[in-house]
Amino acid sequence: MQLTRRQMMAAVPAAGLLAAAAPALRAYAADPPDAGRILQNTLAMLAGTAASNARPEVASKLEAIQATARDHLAAMDAAGDGELFAGMPLGADDAALARSHQYLSEIALATRTAGVDTDLVENRTVQHRVIDALGWLHEHYLADQDAGYYGNWFNWEIGMPTHATRAQVLLADEIAAYRPDLTATVVATWDAYLRNGVDGDVDLDSRFHTGANLADITTNRILQGALLGDVGRITKAVEDQATVFETIDPYHLEHGVTDGYYADGSFIQHHSVAYTGSYGKTLLTRVVQTVAMVDGAADGVGSDLVDVVVGWVRHGFAPLIYEGWMMEAVKGRAVARTTSGYVDVRIVAEAVVDLADYARAADAHALRAYVKYLDRTSPTSLDPDGFVSPVSVARFADIVADPGLDAADLCPDEHCAAYNAMDRTVHRRPGFAFSLARSSSRISKYEYMNGENLLPWFQGDGAHQLYLAGEDQRQAYGVDHYTTVAPDRLAGVTAPVEERRSVPDLYGELWYDNPDHPLEFTASSQSQNTYVYFPRATNSHSGGAVLGVYGAAGMVLSDDVPYVDKQAGVLPEDFVVYRNAAGTKSWFLLDEEIVVLAAGLDGRDGRGAVTTLDSRIAAPSEEVRVSGTWQDGTRWSGPGAGRLAWARYANLTRGTAVGYAVLDEQDVTVTLTDVTRSRRAVRLSNPDTAVTKNVFTLTVEHPAGTGPAGLAYAIVPHAREEQLAAYTSRPLSVLANTERMQAVRHDRLGLLAANVFADGAQQVANLRIDGPASVIARRRGRGLDVAISDPTMHRQAVTVLVRGRARAAETEVDGVTVRRVPGGTEVTADVHQVYGASRTVTLV
C-alpha cells in the first residue's frame, strides 16, 4: 500500500493552486495574521478559559478531561516493550500509532485546563513526559520515510498530524523552553507524508485532499504555521481551506473536485457518496473551529463567510435532522455503527452553538433557538460533556437556560426538500418525516469500507425511512434496523431473489486485493473505490420536482458499474458482481400520504424479485398489531398473504401506526417475526452483541417468468383504520403507471404530478409533457402553479402544454417562458445546467 499510494500521488500532476479562493475567508489572510492570537484562540477553544471553566455546568466536562488523562498516564506506566500505552503494541499498526498520538494530546489537554485545581494542571513533569513521548514516536516510527507510511493514508495525513499538532499547541511554551527543535522537526515529517512526491503544500488535485479531508489538513497547517511563526504557511493554508466554502458547480468543477456543498443543500464526499451525516458534520465542525481560531488574528470574522455556514445549517442539515436524529440516508457506511443517530447531532449542535456567536443577530437568534429545539425534542440529552470545547459547554448552558428563548426548528413542519445533487429527498409533515435514497451514474448506490456496512447493496435503490414523531428512533432505525432487517427487504426496495455475500466473505479481506491487475486493486486505489467501496449506478434518470411543500421523485433501477464492466471484460475473472432488478419507480409526496408507483419490475436472468413496501422493527416486549381488509372487504389480522386492500401496522406500546393502501390489485405478504442477529453482521468492529427485534415486512413478489410487473400503493403515517378503509373513495387516483410515465391526481389538493421517463410527448389529464421530466401542477384560487424539473440533468429545456383556456404568467420568472398556443398554454423551462432544480411559475 505504501508504494502504491506514493506512486499514485507522485503521478498526479501538480497543477496550479486555486487562484480565486472564497473571498470571505481569503480576507483573513489579507494582512499578515497574528500567529500568537491564533494559538491563544485555539488554546481557549480546546482547554477553556478561566471564565468558562469556573461555570458549574462545565465541571463534569473538566472532570472527564482529567480522568481521561489519568487513565492514559496509568497506561503509559504499564506499557511493555514496543508500546507507549499498555495494550497498544505499535510495530506496524498505524491505528495504534494514531491512538497513541490522540492519548498524548488528551494528556496535554488536562495540563492546560484553566482554573482547574488538580495536580495535572501546569504539571511540567507530565508535560515533559508528553513532549518526550512525541519525540520518541517521531524518532522510532515517523522520521524514517521508507519505514513509515503504511496502513490507512488517513492516519498519516490527517489523524496523527491532528492529534500531534493539538498537543504541540497546548504545550507550545513548554516545548519552546524544553525541546525547541521538536515542533519544526515533527512538522517537517508531516509535510513529507502529506506531499508524497507532489511539489506543493497541499495538492488540491489529489482525490484524497477534498471536502472535509481538506478542511482537516488545512486546519492542521494553520496551527503548524502559528507554532512556527510562519505567516506564509498560515496564509496559504487559509486560502486552501477557502476552497471548501465554494458551492460546488458540477458543470465547472475546480480541480475535478465534486466533494462539498451544492446549491440545493446536498453534501458529497468521496466524490459520489451522500454524506451530510458523517463527513458533512466533520466539515461543519472544522470550519466553525477555524472561524474561532483565526478570530481577531487578521481582519476579524467575515460575515459573508459565516453566512455561508449558516446556510449549510439551515438548508443542508436542519431538514435531515428529525427530533434530534440524523437521517440514515446521508450517513454512508456510518449507518452500521453503534454510536450514531442522536450522537451525530451532538456534533452538529456544538458547531451551531459556536456559530451563533459569530452570526448576524437574526441568524444568531434562530441558531440558538434551534439548539434549544434539538435539546428539547431529542429523547436523549445532547450531553454537552461530549463537546470538544469547555467554552461551547458554557455557551450551551446559557442557551438552554434562557427563559426568553423559545425552542424552534430551523425546518418548517411542512417541508419538502429535493437534494437532487446527492439523489436524496426529504418530506416532512407534522408527525412524521420521510427520507428517500436514490442512486444514479452520479451518485453511489451505497458505501462499504473497512469492514463497515457489510450488507449495503440496496441502500440507494429507493430505500426509505419513515420517522414517526415522538419515537426513540434507536428503537426504530439505526444499527439494529440494519442488523435485523434483511438487506434485500429494506423498505421501498425491489431486489432480485438471490443470496449475496459480503466483501470479507468473498475475498477473506476488507477489500479486493489484486495489485498486479492493470486496474491495480489495492486498499486505497481508485479501482477499489469504483468497484468495491462505493460503486455508482448506471442510470442517468434520478430526481424530481418540488412545488411548495409537495414533491415528486423518480428513478430507473439499474445495474451498477461493477456489473456492467465485468460483462465488458474489464474486471478480473475472480471479481464477483451481482445484477440488479429492473424497473421504474416514482414517489409522490403529499400531505397525508406518500404514493409509490412502480412499473417494469423484473428480477431478470430467470430470477424472481420482491418489492418491500415497508419494514419496521419493535422490541419483542412491545405489543404490535397488524390488521386490514382483503379486496373483497373481508377483515383480516396478523401475518398472512393475500389480495389486500389495505393494511395497518400499529405499535400499541409506542402509540404509533402506519397504514398502507394498495391502489391496484396485488397479492401482498405480511410477516411478523422475531429475528436475532449479532451487530457484527453489519460491521466487523461492532461488539458481538446479539440483537432481537420483532421485524414487520410488507412485500409483493414478482415471480420469474411472469413478465415485468407493476405496483401502486400509498404509505399513510398515523393512519386510522377508517381512514384506510375509505381510500377507494378518496380523491386520490393513479392516472398512469407504465415504464414511460407515472402520474397521480389528488382532487382535494387540486394537484396533478407526473414523472415522464421516455422520449417523446406524453399526455396525462390536461398536461402534455415533452420527454423525461418531473412535473407538478396545482390549482391555487384562479391560478395554476407549475413546477418542472429535469431528473436526467442533461436536458436543455422541458416544455409542458397545459390544455384548456389560455393563461399567462402571473409574474415573469427567470428561466421560464410562457406563451399562448392553440389549445392551451405552453410553458418552457430552461433546465440547462441547473442540476435538477425546479423551475416554478404561476399561470393565471
Helices and strands as residue ranges (DSSP letters): H 2-11, H 23-26, G 27-29, H 35-47, H 50-53, G 56-58, H 59-77, H 94-110, H 124-137, I 138-142, H 153-154, I 155-159, H 160-170, H 172-178, H 182-195, H 211-228, H 231-242, G 243-245, E 260-261, E 267-269, E 273-274, I 276-280, H 281-294, H 303-311, I 312-317, G 318-320, E 321-322, E 325-326, G 328-330, G 332-336, H 342-355, H 361-377, G 384-386, H 390-401, E 415-419, G 420-422, E 424-429, E 432-437, E 463-468, G 473-475, H 479-484, G 487-489, E 494-496, H 503-507, H 526-528, I 529-533, E 542-543, E 546-547, E 550-557, H 561-567, E 582-589, E 594-602, E 609-618, E 624-630, E 635-637, E 640-651, E 656-662, E 667-678, G 679-681, E 690-702, E 709-717, H 721-725, G 727-729, E 732-737, E 741-746, E 751-756, E 761-764, E 767-770, E 773-780, E 783-789, E 797-803, E 816-821, E 824-830, E 839-843
